[in-house]
Amino acid sequence: MLLAIEDLHLSVPSPGGTRQILRGVTLDVSEGETVGLVGESGSGKSTTARAALRLVPERASLSGAVSVCGHDLVAGDPAVVRKVRSELAAMIFQEPRAVLNPVRRIGDSATERLVRVHDVPKAEARRRVAELFDEVGLADTGRLLRAYPHQLSGGMLQRVVIAAALSTGPRLLLADEATSALDVTTQAEVLALLRRLQRERETGVLFITHDLQLAAAYCDRVYVMRDGAVVEHQKASTIFVNPADPYTKALAEAVPRLPEREQNTMEASA
């Protein structure tokens, strides 16, 4: 099991007392599997992913069990946490422009983990990243390495972030709304890219999204979160058409549909 979270609780101090953020979250991701984590904003999806890598405030209280590739992240010492973050797992964030330093060249940002954490010579790191750029469909890699974030489109930046995340060969990817800021065409391209790379590398993916329909189409299994807790877990092939929890049913019913008369007209003209 690449990721195993069991009965995870997270609380943080607040002016009015302790605030419970996560309440007994349990989920897992196996090798080569894409698992969806779905819920509205504030449901705890992103916090779950961050907590899995111990990316939580220092004053936060974290309890339960989190295992990444067999390493305990809740009770583990700082060296174990660093190993997991630098070698075994990587996170793809929602907005690449918020991740990449606007005053640093793309090449410097994309090679940072290789150079600073893994002591890879800068020239070798740039060569590896250039190969990954080509692998994710970015052309003219020499120019891109010298470019600044504002000179690239959103789709290109997302591919840069994916390449940077893959640079250390992680076994687990945490994709936090990795395509929600992209247009539909670019989103489809990035999802196809992630799928191809996952199959080639046997990577496990926790795919975080607010879109139940997308999760049902793209993932193998889906967990649904509400108010910091998992309320449903099903195979992706059944969760959209046969939701068990009222909240999941509400998410499914919220998907826009064509009126029946308009849909029949379109089908007749097709």
Disulfide bonds with the S-S distance in Angstrom:
none
